């Protein structure tokens, strides 16, 4: 395996390569990552809804979701949250802040496009009709909960989430074999989902799917019958009450991991 010092050194080259990518590649690779994360979210919900015992269903869903980051890392694409590790080459002086922010911006846009595409596809293909409508109810309930948090709650859950996501990427870089990378990525991602932390790109899918589902009368009626109050689920709350604080939290969490490892294993 690669040592922490070797991982930091390797990421210098990786980070410079990420920042040198042309805009269209950042967008395309960002869209692919958004698709992968969205599909993982869809799969996790499908698995969870199929199990009646709540404690078991949450664990099963948490075990499905890591497939998203595994596809991102192994297949090769650009994910905003993982790219928060670009703080490492920034602190080393290998890249400029403008280059890092450019990467984040276009990857974030690509991630949004990919995640929203999966959300729309899941709703308009009637994937949410599974299990007698229980799937749509779960999707709307999840989106409502995510839009009902306070700014501080969403921010802190975003911090914890991206500490684990960046550790997952770090562990993946420690392994030299694909099997080792998969095992390294799996556990931190499973942990963040199980704990209910907030991932900005995943939320692009989860909340997007809930918003699209509100446009289907059958899904809306099922949510009402389940006693779900949907007034908090709006496009405005999507961006201001969740995506904004969670994104800030993700940057802080990823920055903490990057700065800590740079200071310990690279700083002279």
N, C-alpha and C positions, 0 to 999 in steps of 0.2 A: 504494500500500500504506500501511498504518498504521505510523507510526514506533513504536519501543519506548516512548517517552513517551506516545504516544496509546493504545497497548495497555494500559499501566498505568492510565491515566485511565479508559478504557472498562471495564476489569475492576472498577473501584470500583463502577460502576453494576450490572454483571453480578453481582458478588459479593453486593451488598446484596439484589438480586432473588432470588438463590438462597436466601439465608438467610430471606427473607420468605415463601417458599413454604409452604403448609399441609402438614401431615404426610402426608396421603394422596397429594398430588402428588409429594412426595419419594419415597415408596414406589413409586408407579406408574412414575415416570420412572426410578427406580433399577432396577426390574425390567426395563424396556425396555433399559436400558444393559447389564444382565447378560445378557439374551437376545442382544444384538448381539455382545458380546464372546465369549460361549459359541459362537455360530454361527460366528464368525470362527475360533475355535480348532478347531472341528470341521472347517471347510473347509480350514484349514491342514494339519491332520493327514491328511485325505483326499488332498489334493494331494501331500503329501510321501510317503505310503505308495505312491502310484501310480508313483513313480519309483524305480528300483532303485539308482541311483548315489547314495550317501549324501550326498556334498558338494553335489550338485545338488538333491537332495530337500529338504535343509534350507533352501537359498536360496529355492526355490520356495515352501515353506511360509511363510517369513518375508515373502515378497512378497504372500501372500494375507491374512495376519493383519491388516494395517492397515485392511482393510475394516471391522473392528469399531469402531475409534475414528472412522473417517470417518462411519459411520452414527450414532454417538453425537453427534458435533458437528453434522453437517449436518441430520439428522432431528430432533435436539433431545431429549436425555435427560440423566440425571444419573449421572456416573461418579465413584466415590469418589476414584480416583487423580488425575483431572483437577481435582477440587475441592480438592485440597491447595493449589492456588493461592489459596484463600480467605485464606491467610496475608497476602496483599497488603492487602486492605481491613482485616484485623485490625491489621496494623502501622500503618496509616493512621488507625486509630481509628474507622473507618466502621461496623464491626460489633463485637460483643462475642464473647469466646471461647466463651461458652455457646451463642451462635447458630451459630458455626462447628461446634462439636462436635455440636450437634443435627443440622445438615445432614449431617455425616459419618456419624453413627450410623444415621439412617434411610435414607440413600442406600446405605450399606454393606449394610444388611439387605436392601434391594431388589435390589442387585446380586447378593447371595448367592442369593436366591430365583430370579432370572432365570437365573443361571449353572447352578445345580443343576437347574433345570427342563430346560435343554438337555442336560445330562449324562444325566439320567434318560431323556429322550426318545431320545437317541442310542443308549443301551443297549437299552431295551425295544422300540424300533422295529427292532432288529437291524441298524442302520446299521453297527455294528462288525463285521458278518459280511463286509463287502466285502473283495475281494482274497484270497479263500480263508482268511479269518481273520487275515490280516496286520494289518488295521486294529485289531482288538481287542488283539493283541499289542503294537502300537505304543502304544496308549492306556494299557495296564497298565504297560508299561515306563516311559513318561513319568511316570506317577503315582508309581511306585516310586522313581524317581530324585529326584523333588521331595520325597518324604518321607524320603529318606536323607541329606540334607544336614545339616551341623552348623548350630546356631543362628546362628553368626557368618557362615557362608557365605550362608545364606538372607537374612540381614539386609543384607549388603553388596550382594548381587545385587538386592535390593529397592530399595536406594538408587540404584544406577545405572539401574535400570529406570525409576523415576519421574522422574529427571532428564530422561530422554529423552521420557517421556510428556508431561510438563509443557512441554517445549520444543516437542513436536508441537502441543499445544494453543495455545501461544504463536504458533507459525508460522501456524497456522490463523487466529488472530485478526489476524495481520498482513495477510493477504490480504483483498481486498474482493469477489472473485469466487469462485464455488463451485469452479471449476477450480483456482484458486490455493490455496484452502483444502485441497483434496484432495492436491495436490502437497506442500504444506507438512507435512501430517500424515503422509504416506506414509513419508518417509525416516527420521525418528527411530524410528518404530514398527518398520519393517523392521529397523533396526539393533539394537534391543533384543532382538528375537526371534532374530535371527541370532547374537547374542552369548550367548544363553542366560540373559538376566537374568530376574528373577522379578517377576511382576505379580500382586498379590493377587486381583483379580477374575478374571483368566484362570485362575489356579490353582483357583478355586472350580469352574470347569468341568473343567479337566484332571484334578485329583485326584478330584473327584466322579465323573467318568466312569469312572476306574480302579476306584474303590470299588464302584460299581454293577456293573461288568463282572465283578468277582470272584464275584458271585452267580450268574453264568451258567456252568454246568459246562463247556460247550464253550469259552468264552473262557478259563476258568481252565486247562483242559487244554492249550490252545494256548500259553498263557504258560509252563506247566511244560515243555512240549516244547521251547520256545525257551530254556530254562535260566534263566528269570526267577524270582528268589527274592522272593516277595510278602509276607514276614513284616513288613516295614516299612510296608506299605500298610494302615493302620488309620485309623479315624475320629479316634482320639486323636492320632496323629501328624499327621494332616491339619491339625488345629487348632493343636497345640503346636509341632510341628517345622517346619511350613511357614507356615501362614497367619499366626500370631502374629509371627514375626520378619520375614516379608516385608511385612506391613502396617506394622510399625514402620519398616522400611527405606523403604517407599514414602512415608510421612509425612516422614521426614527428607529424602529426595531432592526431593520436591515443595516442602518448606519451604525448602530451600537455593535452589532456582530462584526462588521467590517473594520471599524476603528479599533476594537479590542484585539482582533487577531493581527492587524497591521502593527499595532503598538507592541504586542508581545513577540512577534516573530519576524518583523521586518525593520522596525524603526531602529536606527543606529544610535 
